[in-house]
Amino acid sequence: MPEFLAVTSRGLIDVLNDEVSALGLQVVSKGAAGVVFESNWEGCYRANLELRTATRVLKPVLDFPAYEPDELYNNIQKHDFTKYITPQQTLAVDASVRESAFRDQRFVAMKVKDAVVDQFREKYSGERPDVDTENPTLRLMVRVVKSQVSVSIDTSGDSLSQRGYRTEAGEAPLREHLAAGLVAMSGWQENVTIIDPMCGSGTILIEAALRARRIAPGSFRKKFAFQNFTGFQSDAWDRIVTQAIGSEVESPGVHFYGFDVSSRMVRMAKNNAERAGVDSEITFATSAVDVLTPPEGLKPGLLIVNPPYGERLGITEELKDVYRDLAFSLKRNFKGWTCWILSGNEQLTGALKLKASRRMPLFNGPIECRFLEYKING
Ligand SMILES: C[S@@+](CC[C@H](N)C(=O)[O-])C[C@H]1O[C@@H](n2cnc3c(N)ncnc32)[C@H](O)[C@@H]1O
């Protein structure tokens, strides 16, 4: 049975691991790079369609030591790459190199590309795929650490994070897989209300609503890389998509609320939710955090918030006031609620003057953040 590797951001491996298992796929291992699972290609299709916290699904094909360029070239020949695409389709090789004898990543990428292209030339009397670094049919991911080379095929294409519903965003939107990861890490029970008091383009709530409605995160995408591979099983894919649509829930019995000080952001969030088909599940309104109150009649639930934290938005001193305002409203109006805050700035979370009951490290792109849980007792 082939193995696949579901990749995600640092800090989300455990929730991704749970998701892969929940799909009924056999987890083999989890590590810094992601979660390895054993499955036929149908499982790979489902993973691409349904995983909320993965950024891509790779198929590892080679893993070998190489000290010399010729060894690299010869080992690449041990896998038949001509079975994935035709010479009329296109190819790209992405390489990363760490502590290696090889000159640099460009050299490694070129050597691997030459080896793959030569396989095609030999099989197809000189015909070979062109290189297209932007939008290739087949993208190989090559990772060299010291003398160990691993080669994977990207089955996803564009990052799975790019669902397709968010065509409008503010200055610092959360990537969709990360927003889904926050919802999962919070331990959200699906009948519990979530409020995002600084919702920006609405990503956290839209991801929660998609989950509540069992809408597959990949259902907005036009294309996955595997659909263009030779041997793509379109019948199986159609069945998987039909099953996913059949599992959608019309009325999940839970509602979400998003607020933002900017009416422009609120408008964008509404439009994004509409494109995602979850606008009935979310109420968005303009409100500053210092006057934040729970909508009337609600039982205490969850707040999940990604306030500005200065790396990309605003200035730390000015932002401290925003965090103080948030803490003020929480203590005053949200007794019994649990609030999760994603922040990349300890000075700002310090300004909350609240004691976190849990702190989880998480990377938002290159920014090391903490996802902090506060139980609001009053
Ligand atoms: C980092 S962004 C949130 C991004 C969002 N998670 C997304 O995916 O688009 C922070 C948001 O906080 C909002 N904001 C800043 N100060 C605020 C305040 N005092 N009250 C309410 N919202 C505020 C900003 O308008 C911005 O949209």
The ligand as a MOL file (V3000), in Angstrom:
LIG
                    3D

  0  0  0     0  0            999 V3000
M  V30 BEGIN CTAB
M  V30 COUNTS 27 29 0 0 0
M  V30 BEGIN ATOM
M  V30 1 C -5.2440 40.2020 12.4920 0
M  V30 2 S -6.7340 40.8540 11.9430 0 CHG=1
M  V30 3 C -7.8370 39.4830 12.0080 0
M  V30 4 C -7.7120 38.6540 10.7780 0
M  V30 5 C -8.7510 37.5840 10.6620 0
M  V30 6 N -8.5220 36.5060 11.6120 0
M  V30 7 C -8.8120 37.0710 9.2500 0
M  V30 8 O -8.5450 35.8830 9.0140 0
M  V30 9 O -9.0650 37.8660 8.3350 0 CHG=-1
M  V30 10 C -7.2600 41.8110 13.2820 0
M  V30 11 C -8.5800 42.5280 13.0860 0
M  V30 12 O -8.8730 43.2190 14.2990 0
M  V30 13 C -9.6230 44.3690 13.9590 0
M  V30 14 N -9.5510 45.3350 15.0930 0
M  V30 15 C -8.5080 46.1150 15.4550 0
M  V30 16 N -8.8170 46.8280 16.5460 0
M  V30 17 C -10.0810 46.4860 16.8910 0
M  V30 18 C -10.9640 46.8770 17.9420 0
M  V30 19 N -10.5960 47.7850 18.8290 0
M  V30 20 N -12.1910 46.3150 17.9970 0
M  V30 21 C -12.5800 45.3900 17.0810 0
M  V30 22 N -11.7840 44.9940 16.0520 0
M  V30 23 C -10.5530 45.5170 15.9690 0
M  V30 24 C -8.9880 44.8720 12.6770 0
M  V30 25 O -9.8950 45.6780 11.9440 0
M  V30 26 C -8.6050 43.5560 11.9820 0
M  V30 27 O -9.6040 43.2120 11.0430 0
M  V30 END ATOM
M  V30 BEGIN BOND
M  V30 1 1 1 2
M  V30 2 1 2 3
M  V30 3 1 2 10
M  V30 4 1 3 4
M  V30 5 1 4 5
M  V30 6 1 5 6
M  V30 7 1 5 7
M  V30 8 2 7 8
M  V30 9 1 7 9
M  V30 10 1 10 11
M  V30 11 1 11 12
M  V30 12 1 11 26
M  V30 13 1 12 13
M  V30 14 1 13 14
M  V30 15 1 13 24
M  V30 16 1 14 15
M  V30 17 1 14 23
M  V30 18 2 15 16
M  V30 19 1 16 17
M  V30 20 1 17 18
M  V30 21 2 17 23
M  V30 22 1 18 19
M  V30 23 2 18 20
M  V30 24 1 20 21
M  V30 25 2 21 22
M  V30 26 1 22 23
M  V30 27 1 24 25
M  V30 28 1 24 26
M  V30 29 1 26 27
M  V30 END BOND
M  V30 END CTAB
M  END
